[in-house]
């Protein structure tokens, strides 16, 4: 079981799996604004494997083609995870909320056209200037394919 939680400890969660999921970094401006940093680091897991306990506040961001449902701690407002109508059945968990986040391996960088210029993406890590093709990205995160 993988565990994690918010910064104040009011929200705790578990992911029903033994191994740490593969993480990726997103450099888009939306993620930069959400994190207040250069990029966000996340893991994607099956929503059915994620169990969350604690005071969660939900924020829905609606655009023309999707609804992104964000879940934050109701006490400290740390972002925990989100779901998206374009990826039904999956949850995007903020990597920094995992108890063992220092053990994660970042296996991809997306939206690098918007990266902060001081950020260097390793040459041996797959990257995309914009959004990657969903099937290719999904296989990469699942460990089913090497670099593109």
C-alpha positions as CSV (number, residue, x, y, z in Angstrom):
1,X,0.0,0.0,0.0
2,X,1.3,3.5,-0.9
3,X,0.3,6.3,1.5
4,X,0.3,10.1,1.4
5,X,-1.4,13.2,2.7
6,X,-1.6,16.9,2.9
7,X,0.9,19.2,4.6
8,X,-1.2,19.6,7.8
9,X,-2.1,15.9,8.2
10,X,-5.9,16.4,8.1
11,X,-6.2,14.5,4.8
12,X,-4.6,11.0,4.4
13,X,-4.9,8.7,1.4
14,X,-3.8,5.3,0.3
15,X,-3.2,3.8,-3.2
16,X,-3.8,0.1,-3.4
17,X,-0.6,-1.0,-5.0
18,X,2.8,-2.1,-3.8
19,X,5.1,-0.2,-6.1
20,X,5.5,3.5,-6.5
21,X,3.8,4.8,-9.7
22,X,5.9,6.5,-12.4
23,X,5.8,10.2,-12.2
24,X,6.0,13.0,-14.8
25,X,6.5,16.7,-14.8
26,X,4.2,19.2,-16.5
27,X,5.6,22.6,-17.4
28,X,2.4,24.2,-18.7
29,X,1.4,27.6,-17.4
30,X,-1.7,26.2,-15.7
31,X,0.5,23.9,-13.6
32,X,2.9,26.6,-12.9
33,X,0.1,28.8,-11.5
34,X,-1.4,25.9,-9.6
35,X,1.8,25.1,-7.8
36,X,3.4,28.5,-7.7
37,X,6.5,26.8,-9.0
38,X,8.3,25.9,-12.3
39,X,6.3,22.7,-12.9
40,X,4.0,20.2,-11.2
41,X,5.1,16.6,-10.6
42,X,2.3,14.0,-10.7
43,X,1.4,10.3,-10.8
44,X,-1.6,8.8,-12.5
45,X,-3.4,5.9,-10.8
46,X,-6.6,4.1,-11.3
47,X,-9.3,6.1,-9.4
48,X,-10.6,2.8,-7.9
49,X,-7.2,2.2,-6.1
50,X,-7.3,5.6,-4.4
51,X,-9.0,5.9,-0.9
52,X,-9.0,9.4,0.6
53,X,-9.9,10.2,4.2
54,X,-10.3,13.7,5.7
55,X,-11.8,17.1,4.9
56,X,-11.7,17.4,1.1
57,X,-12.9,20.5,-0.7
58,X,-13.9,20.1,-4.4
59,X,-13.3,22.7,-7.1
60,X,-14.5,22.1,-10.6
61,X,-12.7,23.8,-13.5
62,X,-15.0,23.7,-16.5
63,X,-13.7,24.3,-20.0
64,X,-15.2,23.7,-23.5
65,X,-14.1,20.1,-23.7
66,X,-13.7,18.8,-20.1
67,X,-14.3,19.2,-16.4
68,X,-11.3,18.9,-14.1
69,X,-12.4,18.2,-10.6
70,X,-9.7,19.3,-8.1
71,X,-9.6,18.0,-4.5
72,X,-7.8,20.0,-1.9
73,X,-7.5,19.7,1.9
74,X,-10.2,21.6,3.5
75,X,-7.8,22.7,6.3
76,X,-4.5,23.6,4.7
77,X,-5.7,23.7,1.0
78,X,-2.9,21.5,-0.3
79,X,-3.9,20.0,-3.6
80,X,-4.2,16.2,-3.3
81,X,-5.5,15.0,-6.6
82,X,-7.9,15.6,-9.5
83,X,-10.0,13.7,-12.0
84,X,-10.8,14.8,-15.5
85,X,-13.7,13.9,-17.8
86,X,-11.3,13.3,-20.6
87,X,-9.6,10.5,-18.6
88,X,-12.5,8.7,-16.8
89,X,-11.4,6.2,-14.2
90,X,-8.0,7.8,-13.5
91,X,-6.8,10.2,-10.7
92,X,-3.9,12.5,-11.0
93,X,-2.2,12.6,-7.6
94,X,0.3,15.4,-6.7
95,X,3.6,13.6,-6.3
96,X,4.8,15.8,-3.4
97,X,1.9,14.5,-1.3
98,X,3.2,10.9,-1.4
99,X,4.9,9.9,1.9
100,X,7.8,8.5,-0.2
101,X,8.0,11.2,-2.8
102,X,11.8,11.4,-2.7
103,X,11.9,7.8,-4.2
104,X,9.9,8.7,-7.3
105,X,11.5,8.6,-10.7
106,X,10.4,11.3,-13.2
107,X,10.1,9.5,-16.5
108,X,8.6,12.2,-18.7
109,X,8.3,16.0,-19.2
110,X,5.3,17.5,-20.9
111,X,4.5,21.0,-22.2
112,X,8.2,21.8,-22.2
113,X,7.7,24.7,-24.6
114,X,6.5,26.6,-21.5
115,X,9.3,25.5,-19.1
116,X,11.2,28.0,-17.2
117,X,14.4,28.5,-19.2
118,X,16.6,27.6,-16.2
119,X,15.0,24.1,-16.0
120,X,17.1,21.5,-18.0
121,X,15.2,18.4,-19.1
122,X,17.6,15.4,-19.1
123,X,18.3,14.3,-22.7
124,X,17.5,10.7,-21.9
125,X,14.0,11.4,-20.5
126,X,11.1,11.5,-23.0
127,X,9.7,15.0,-23.4
128,X,7.1,16.8,-25.5
129,X,6.8,20.5,-26.3
130,X,3.0,20.3,-25.9
131,X,0.7,17.5,-24.9
132,X,1.8,13.9,-25.7
133,X,-0.3,11.5,-27.7
134,X,-2.5,9.9,-24.9
135,X,-1.9,6.3,-25.8
136,X,1.9,6.7,-26.1
137,X,2.0,8.7,-22.8
138,X,-0.2,6.1,-21.1
139,X,2.0,3.2,-22.2
140,X,5.1,5.1,-21.0
141,X,3.6,5.8,-17.6
142,X,2.6,2.1,-17.3
143,X,6.2,1.0,-18.1
144,X,5.1,-0.6,-21.4
145,X,7.4,1.4,-23.7
146,X,10.7,3.1,-23.6
147,X,11.5,6.6,-24.7
148,X,9.7,7.8,-27.9
